Amino acid sequence: MRFLCDVHISYKIVNYLSACGFETIHVNTILNKWHTLDKDICSYADNNDFIVITKDSDFRDSFFVKKSPKKLIKISLGNISNSELIPILLQVIKDIEKIKKIPYFLIEIDKRITTYITNQVNS
């Protein structure tokens, strides 16, 4: 699996996922770094088969309206430490193994529940 972490995702998460064997990049290392527009991040992720990890609701909205990014993990946990977030992400990644061939999915993690939304209809 390949992950593209948005600007508000810590490099500690990027490094941890990389150490677990996942190809993981941070938006600050591609395109226009932290100035990259959300639509360009979505296009890059879609064209290169990355799953976007973000805290930004704009990506969630784009998923529903434009079907881009095609694969998205939206973190809605507020102020959470990386040490608390990592095991949550690892569980979600295990779940992605079951759905990774589905062309579109959104996984939204909040304090009460993790929601899995899949769509097998092509745009």
C-alpha positions in Angstrom: 0.0 0.0 0.0 1.0 3.5 -0.7 0.1 6.5 1.5 0.3 10.2 0.9 0.1 12.2 4.2 -1.4 15.7 4.1 0.4 18.7 5.6 -1.1 18.3 9.1 0.0 14.7 9.4 3.2 14.4 11.4 6.5 13.2 9.9 6.5 10.7 12.8 3.5 9.0 11.3 5.2 9.0 7.8 8.4 7.5 9.3 6.5 4.9 11.3 4.4 3.7 8.3 7.6 3.7 6.2 9.4 1.6 8.8 6.4 -0.9 8.7 7.2 -1.4 5.0 4.6 0.9 3.4 5.5 3.4 0.8 4.6 6.6 2.6 5.3 10.2 1.5 4.5 13.6 2.9 2.9 16.3 0.8 5.9 18.6 1.8 8.1 16.4 -0.4 6.2 16.6 -3.6 4.7 19.1 -6.0 4.6 22.6 -4.4 5.2 21.2 -0.9 2.9 22.8 1.8 1.6 25.2 -0.9 0.1 22.4 -3.0 -3.6 22.8 -3.7 -5.9 20.1 -2.4 -7.1 19.3 -6.0 -3.5 18.8 -7.0 -2.9 16.5 -4.0 -6.0 14.5 -5.0 -4.8 14.2 -8.6 -1.4 13.1 -7.6 -2.7 10.5 -5.2 -5.2 9.2 -7.8 -2.7 9.1 -10.6 -0.1 7.3 -8.5 -2.4 5.0 -6.5 -1.8 6.6 -3.1 -4.3 6.6 -0.2 -4.5 10.1 1.2 -4.3 10.5 5.0 -5.6 13.8 6.2 -7.3 15.8 8.9 -8.8 18.2 6.4 -12.6 18.0 5.8 -12.1 19.5 2.3 -10.8 16.1 1.2 -13.9 14.4 2.6 -16.1 16.8 0.7 -14.1 16.3 -2.5 -14.5 12.5 -2.2 -18.2 12.8 -2.2 -18.6 15.5 -4.8 -15.7 14.7 -7.2 -14.8 11.1 -6.3 -11.3 12.4 -5.7 -9.2 11.4 -3.9 -10.3 7.9 -4.7 -9.0 6.5 -1.5 -9.0 8.5 1.7 -8.4 8.1 5.4 -9.9 11.1 7.2 -8.8 11.5 10.8 -11.3 13.4 13.0 -9.8 12.8 16.5 -8.9 16.3 17.5 -5.7 16.8 19.5 -4.3 13.2 19.7 -0.7 12.2 20.2 1.1 10.2 17.6 1.6 7.4 20.0 -2.2 7.2 20.4 -2.8 7.6 16.6 -0.4 4.9 15.4 -2.3 1.9 16.7 -5.5 3.2 15.4 -4.0 3.7 12.0 -2.5 0.2 12.1 -5.9 -1.3 12.7 -7.4 0.7 9.8 -4.6 -0.5 7.6 -5.4 -4.1 8.4 -9.0 -3.4 7.4 -7.8 -1.8 4.1 -6.3 -5.1 3.1 -9.9 -6.4 2.8 -11.1 -3.5 0.7 -8.1 -2.2 -1.2 -9.2 -3.5 -4.6 -12.4 -1.4 -4.3 -11.8 1.7 -6.6 -13.2 4.2 -4.1 -13.2 4.3 -0.3 -13.4 6.7 2.6 -12.4 5.7 6.1 -13.3 8.3 8.7 -11.9 7.9 12.1 -13.5 9.8 14.9 -13.7 9.5 18.7 -16.7 7.2 18.8 -16.5 5.1 15.6 -14.6 4.4 12.5 -16.8 4.6 9.4 -16.0 2.7 6.2 -17.7 4.1 3.0 -17.0 2.2 -0.2 -18.2 2.9 -3.7 -17.6 0.4 -6.5 -19.1 2.7 -9.2 -16.6 4.2 -11.5 -16.8 7.9 -12.1 
